[in-house]
Amino acid sequence: MSELHVILGTGPLGKAVMRQLVKQDKAVRMVNRSGKAEVIEGVQVVKGDVTDLNSARQVCEGASVVYF
């Protein structure tokens, strides 16, 4: 799991993307404003606000791919 895939949002679409990436053995970071979500074990969930440039940069740091 060397590639980090960051998904901005933990709604139905974000979770569908997460499931596909996990099946492909990709490292996944999910981002939302609360930092809480029900996700597959091993998936990281972090608090972030993508309307704030510094926050967006922080949560996307190290990402190979970002999904919005």
Phi, psi and omega in degrees: 000075182266327179279131175259126178250121181254128180247118180270099182123141183238026177280191183304319180291314178301319180290326177294317177297316178305312181300318180294319180292320178297321177300330180269009178061039178265149173284132185232134173239123177260140183234132170210176185288334182269335184078014181230137176190153175275115183225171177292143179307135180096347178273131181274137174240127181232155178274133178193157179234107184287354174278353177252118186303315181296319178296316180299317178298317182298310185289338181264358182301131179085000183286139170276325182219141175238131178251131180231000000 
